[in-house]
Amino acid sequence: MTEAPADTGARSRTRRAILDAAATVLARHRGATLADIAEAAEVGRTTLHRYFPDREALLTAVVEDSWRTIEDATRDAAIDDGPPAEAMRRLVSAMVDAGDRLLFLFGDPRRSDDHPVPPQDPILDLIRRGQADGAFDPGVSAEWIRTVVWGLVYAGCEAAGDGLLPRHGVTETVIRTLQNGIGPHAGR
């Protein structure tokens, strides 16, 4: 097995380009070849193989990097701050920005099965805070609302990729759907 090149600035950028391209390409086409990914990353196949000796090594790295991207986006959205509805908007916007990572991870459930569930889920905390404040419907579980949020963001990103929704409109469409579906008076 070939060792990955040392992590210099240029090598770090190349690795990042490969991981980003892999997430984007594989989010849209699960059967994409390493050659397809190398082309999207604008590197040769030999270069790709210097960083990731085989498809499985690349997939493992993309899964880890995708989870890290989502966790960083959640943290950067500062969902503990401000009113719950505003925090949810920031969260949705951050998740839409990480859309290819979501499509990659959740398009194939095997990719997310091994990821440990954090003992303290900041998204559930946000939803529970919103339920307590009256911003979100307390008549459904926080876990259900979280599932709906993930599902809507996934569907919005997929629709944008399919040309059914403009990419810049995904966040607003998801938020509008959430407000009309999980608001305190939804369905009444």
C-alpha positions in Angstrom: 0.0 0.0 0.0 1.3 3.4 -0.9 1.5 6.0 1.9 -0.4 9.3 1.4 1.9 12.2 0.6 3.0 14.4 3.5 0.5 17.2 4.3 2.0 20.4 2.8 0.0 23.3 1.7 -0.2 22.1 -2.0 -0.8 18.5 -0.9 -3.5 19.6 1.5 -5.3 21.5 -1.3 -5.0 18.6 -3.6 -6.4 16.2 -1.0 -9.2 18.7 -0.3 -10.0 19.0 -4.1 -10.2 15.2 -4.4 -12.5 14.8 -1.3 -14.7 17.7 -2.5 -14.9 16.3 -6.0 -15.6 12.8 -4.8 -18.5 13.9 -2.6 -20.0 15.9 -5.4 -19.5 13.3 -8.1 -20.7 10.4 -5.9 -23.7 12.4 -4.6 -24.9 12.5 -8.2 -23.7 9.1 -9.5 -22.9 6.3 -7.1 -21.3 4.3 -9.8 -18.8 7.0 -10.7 -15.3 5.7 -11.4 -12.1 6.9 -9.8 -11.2 8.3 -13.2 -14.5 10.4 -13.1 -13.5 11.7 -9.7 -10.0 12.4 -10.7 -11.3 14.4 -13.7 -13.7 16.4 -11.5 -10.8 17.1 -9.1 -8.7 18.2 -12.0 -5.9 15.7 -11.1 -4.6 12.6 -12.8 -5.6 9.1 -11.7 -2.0 8.5 -10.6 -2.3 11.6 -8.3 -5.6 10.3 -6.9 -4.0 6.9 -6.2 -1.1 8.6 -4.4 -3.6 10.0 -1.9 -6.1 7.1 -1.9 -4.7 3.8 -3.0 -8.2 2.3 -3.8 -11.9 3.2 -4.0 -12.6 2.0 -0.4 -9.9 4.2 1.0 -11.3 7.2 -0.8 -14.9 6.4 0.2 -13.8 6.0 3.9 -12.1 9.4 3.7 -15.1 11.0 2.1 -17.4 9.6 4.7 -15.2 10.9 7.5 -14.7 14.3 5.8 -18.4 14.6 5.1 -19.4 14.0 8.7 -16.8 16.6 9.8 -18.1 19.1 7.3 -21.7 18.6 8.6 -20.6 18.9 12.2 -18.6 22.0 11.5 -21.5 23.5 9.6 -23.8 22.8 12.5 -21.4 24.4 15.0 -20.8 27.4 12.7 -24.6 28.0 12.4 -24.5 28.9 16.1 -27.8 27.2 16.7 -27.6 27.7 20.5 -27.9 31.5 19.9 -31.0 33.6 19.3 -34.6 32.6 18.8 -35.2 29.0 17.7 -36.8 29.9 14.4 -33.8 32.0 13.4 -31.4 29.3 14.6 -33.3 26.7 12.5 -33.0 29.0 9.5 -29.2 29.2 10.0 -29.0 25.5 10.4 -31.0 24.8 7.3 -28.8 27.3 5.3 -25.6 25.6 6.6 -27.0 22.1 5.7 -27.9 23.3 2.2 -24.4 24.6 1.8 -23.2 21.1 2.7 -25.7 19.6 0.3 -23.4 17.4 -1.7 -22.1 15.9 1.6 -25.7 15.1 2.7 -26.6 13.6 -0.6 -23.4 11.5 -0.5 -24.0 10.2 3.0 -27.7 9.7 3.1 -28.1 8.6 -0.5 -26.6 5.3 0.6 -27.5 4.4 4.1 -24.5 2.2 4.5 -22.4 5.3 4.4 -23.9 6.7 7.6 -24.7 3.5 9.6 -21.3 3.4 11.3 -21.3 7.1 12.4 -21.7 7.3 16.2 -24.6 9.2 17.5 -23.3 12.1 19.7 -24.4 11.9 23.3 -25.6 15.5 23.1 -27.3 16.3 19.8 -27.4 20.1 19.2 -30.1 19.8 16.6 -32.4 18.0 19.1 -31.5 20.6 21.7 -32.6 23.3 19.3 -35.8 21.6 18.4 -36.7 21.0 22.1 -35.9 24.6 22.9 -38.2 25.7 20.0 -40.9 23.4 21.3 -40.6 24.9 24.8 -40.7 28.4 23.4 -43.7 27.7 21.2 -41.8 28.1 17.9 -42.2 24.4 16.9 -45.1 22.1 17.4 -44.8 20.2 20.7 -47.4 17.7 19.5 -44.7 15.7 17.6 -41.5 14.4 18.9 -38.2 16.3 18.5 -36.8 13.3 16.9 -39.5 13.3 14.2 -38.9 17.0 13.5 -35.2 16.4 13.2 -35.9 13.6 10.7 -38.2 15.9 8.8 -35.6 18.7 8.7 -32.9 16.3 7.4 -35.4 14.8 4.9 -36.4 18.2 3.5 -32.9 19.5 3.2 -31.9 16.2 1.4 -35.0 16.5 -0.9 -34.2 20.2 -1.6 -30.6 19.5 -2.5 -31.6 16.6 -4.7 -34.2 18.7 -6.4 -31.6 21.5 -7.1 -29.3 18.9 -8.5 -32.0 17.6 -10.8 -32.8 21.1 -11.9 -36.3 21.2 -10.3 -35.4 23.9 -7.9 -32.8 26.7 -8.2 -29.9 26.1 -5.8 -30.3 29.6 -4.3 -34.0 28.8 -3.5 -33.5 25.6 -1.5 -33.0 27.2 1.9 -36.1 29.3 1.6 -38.2 26.5 0.2 -37.2 24.2 3.1 -37.8 26.9 5.7 -41.2 27.7 4.3 -42.1 24.0 4.3 -40.9 23.6 7.8 -42.8 26.7 9.0 -46.0 25.5 7.5 -45.5 21.9 8.7 -43.9 22.1 12.2 -45.2 25.5 13.3 -47.3 25.5 16.5 -50.6 25.7 14.6 -49.8 23.4 11.7 -52.7 21.2 10.7 -55.2 23.0 12.9 
